Amino acid sequence: MSSQPETLNNETVNAVEITDVSKIFNPGRHNEVKALEGIDLRIGQGDFVTLIGPSGCGKSTLLRLVASLIDASEGTVTVNGKAADRARLDRDYSMVFQRAGLFDWRNVARNIELPLELMGWKAAERRRRSAEMLELVKLSEFARHHPAELSGGMQQRVAIARAMSFDPKLLLMDEPFGALDEMTREHMQNELLRIWSETRITVVFVTHSIPEAVFLSTKIVVMSPRPGRIAAVIDNDLGARSETTRDDPAFFTNVTAVRNALRGDH
């Protein structure tokens, strides 16, 4: 279930390219808000990139621009070499939000099957794919349970399975663990890294947590207060992550680097 890099004219293209992007809400009106300004960012195939910054800096807005849920006021966004709106129509990406958003009246397996059902997959293929995804997120024994019977962390694992069911090339995640307690959050971070290492899907992840950003990412994009700009891009080469990673001196060094970038220290 690994995602293959996109190629264009025999050259690997970036998963996401954001060029000189700005976003203004309510332009020309009394309640105009400049959310983003001059954003330039390249995200490679198979990267795990985290967006972090103060509240209101435009992290989620940037994610929504990549998803083509809103349009940029200036600049361009491409996904796998396509315009973002074309990539959305081609189902190149999927999203996971802070709330799992599962349907209570559908069991776990049928929640995972929902996108496939909407895409016209045959019942047998939907069941096969749902079983594969449940195995990926280690919830096979809960296929016939309903969301209310699951913990918050388990519900988020189902949401991830549903998001990945149709094999998107890009996974966009907007604070997916923000509502979880600390122990469950750390467990979900480990689970997400396991899934990412098995699939090598490209991930763009929004968080307010510096330790979470450092533990998860291959690259950390630090954003400034509104209007959001990219203050720093920090390569986060910690190698394979494990429970001991959080005690590694390199982990604390990178936590400090992100904190300093957020404060504007250079």
N, C-alpha and C positions, 0 to 999 in steps of 0.2 A: 504493500500500500504506500510506497514511497512516491513522492511527487517528483517528476522529471523536470529539469530546467527547461525553460522556454528558449527556443533559438529563433533567430531571424537572420536569414542569409548565412547560415552556419555559424553565427556568433551568438553566444549566450547573452540574453538581454536581462536587464534588471527586473526584479519583481515589481518594484515601484520606483517611479521617477517623478519628483515634484520640482518644478522649475519656476522660480520667481512668483510664487503663489501668495496672493493676499485675499482676505475675505472681509467684506464689510457688510454688516447686517443693517437694514433700513437706511440705505444710502440717501443722503440729502434730506433726511427727516430729523426732527428734534431729538429722536431717540437713536440716532446713528451710533453704531458700535463697530470700531475697527478691531476685529478679533485676531487676525493674522496679518503679518506683513513680511514680504520678501523671503518666503520659505523656499530653500533649496535643499533637497535631500535625495539620496540614492540608497535604495535598499536592495541588496543582492539576493539572488535565489537561495533559499534555505537559511537565510539569516533569521535571528530572533532579535528584533529591535524593540526597545521600550521607549515610550515617550513619557517624560516626567517633567513636572513644572508646577508652579503655584496654581491654586484654584483660579479659574477664569482665564488661564493663559492660552486656551485654544487647543488643548490636546485632543479632546473629543471632537471638536470642529475639524481638526486636521484628519482624524480618522474618518469622519463622515465625508470629507472631500475625496479621500481615497476610495471610499465605497460608492461614490457618486450619488449619495443621498442628498447632497446639496452641491451647488456649483461654485467654483472659485469666482471672485470678482475680477482677479487678474491672474495671469500665469496658466500653466498647464499641469495636469496630472495624468500620468499613464500607468497602466497596470499590465505587466507582461507585454510591453510594447504596443498596447492598445490605449485609446482614449478610455478614461475611467468609466464613462457611461456604456461603452461597448463591452468592456470587461464585466460590468454588472449584468448586462443582458446575456453574456456568454457564461455567466455563473462562475467566473474565475475566482471569486472570493466568497467567504462566509463570515458571519459575525457572531460573537458571544458577548452578552451584556452582563451587568452586575447581577441582575435577576435572571434566573434560568429561563423563565418564560415558558414553562411546560404546560401542557393542557391536562387538567386534572382528570378529565373523563377518558383520556387515552392512557393505556398502560405504557411502561417504559419503552418497550419494543416499538409500539405504534407511534409514540412521540418521535422516535428516531426515524421511523419510516415516512413521516409526514412530508418532508421536502421531496422525497422520491415519489411519493404518491402524487404530489402536485406536478412533478415533472413527467408523469406518465409511465413510470416503471411498472412492470408486471408484478403481481403479488409475490410470486415465488422469488423474484430477484430482490424485491424489497426485504423479504424475510431473511434471505441469505446475507444481504448487506448489513441489515440491522444486527444480526448475530455476530458478524465480523467486528462491527463497531463496539458492541457490548464486550466482546473479548478484549478489544484494544483498551477500553477504559476499565477493565476488570470488574464488570458488573453483570456477567452472563447469568448469574443465578437470580437476578432481579428483573428479568425480562418481563414477567407478568405482573409485577408490582405497579402501583400507581404512585405518582409523584408525592402525594401526601404521606406515603409510607417510607419515604427516603429522607435522610439527613440533608442539610443544605449543601454539603460538599458532594454528596452523591448526586443530588439534582444538577449541580454544575457539571459533573462528569457526563451526565446524560446530555446536557446542553452542548457540551463539546463534541460528543459522539454524533448528535444530530447535525451540528454544524459541519462536521467532516464527512458526513454520510455520502455525499455526492462527489467526493474527492476533489475539493477546490484546491487551487494552487496557492491560495493566500488565506490566512486566518487572521481576522481583525478582532481584537479583544479589548473591550472598554471596561476596565476595572472589574474583571470577572470575579475576583476574590475579595472585593472590598467589604462585603457584608458578612464575611465569615470570621469566626473567632481565630485567634492567633495560631493555635495548634492545627486546626483544620486548614487554615490558610497555608501553613508550611507544608502540610501533607499534599495539598492541591498543587503547590508549586513543584514538588517532586514528581507528582503524577503528570503534570503538563510537560515537564522536561523529558520524562520517559516517552510520552507520546510523540513529542517533537523529534527526539533522537531516533525513534522507530520510523517515522514518516518523512522527516526532513521537509515538512511543509514550512513555507515562509510565514512568520508570525510578526504582527505589529501589535504591541501590547501597551495599553495606557494604565498608569498607576500613579498614586501619590506617595508610595512607599519606596524610600531609597534602598533599604535592604532587599526588598523584593526585586527591584530593577536590577541590582547588582547580581543577585543570585540567579536570575533567569536569563539574562541577555547576553548576546554576543556583541551588541552595540547599544549604547544608551544615548538618546537624544535629549539634551537638557534644554528646556524652553524658558524664555524670559516672561516676566509679567506682561499683561495685555498692553499693546498689541503683541501677540505672541511672535517671537522670533526664535531662531535657533541660537542659543547661547554657547553651546558646546556639543560636540559629538565625541563620546568617549568609547574607545575600543575596550572591550571587557573580556580579555582572554584569561579565563580562569580554568580552562580545560574542562574535563568531565566533572560535573557537579555531584556532590553526595552530601550526606549529613555533616561531614567534617568540613565542607567548604565554608560554612558560616564561621568557623573558628580559624580559618586560614588568614595569615597576615595580609596576603594579597587581597582578600575580600575586604578587609578593613581599610586598606589603602584605597581601593576603588570607591568604597562608601564615602570616604573623606573627599575624594576627587569630585564625586557627584555633588556632595553637600557644598563644597566650595564653589562649584560652577553655578549652583542654584543661588548662592549668595552674591555671585558676581565677582568672586575672588579669582584672580588669574596669576 
